[in-house]
Amino acid sequence: MSLQPSAGDEPTLMRWMRLEIGRINDGVVAERKRLSHLLREEHPSSVTKGGSEYNFDRGTLLGLEQGLPRELQGRLRLPILFYFDSTVPDSFFLADEAALQALQHLEEISPLRRMQGGRLWIAKPIVYAIMNRYPTAMQVMLG
């Protein structure tokens, strides 16, 4: 009689899912840097959770510099992270107040929107459109 767990066993499935989510999140930046710091770097970059170099697009950073007040540049950490939650399939959430303020200042999100419980839910099509306008400055992370 085999004591090996089956693929349908709940703990085994959850362990496998955590491993897969970890692999997917390997491309997410591990150390988010302030915009003001990235602007001073000759080659603005950081390191991903998987250990790879993550290069920021200088043109995107310069555009953010022009569009945001200096005080916010000193608080905003990049990339801005949007989080996926499988219980809300049509939206991502933002959990960073400085990121919310930056996106509102850039007129990407209405100034009337407010976080509730430390989260602001944003429809996926809106997030994808924002990501396309600011290459390398935004990432999606699976929870």
Helices and strands as residue ranges (DSSP letters): H 10-24, G 25-27, E 33-34, H 35-40, E 45-47, E 53-55, H 58-67, H 70-73, E 77-78, E 80-84, E 91-94, H 97-105, E 120-123, H 124-133, E 138-142
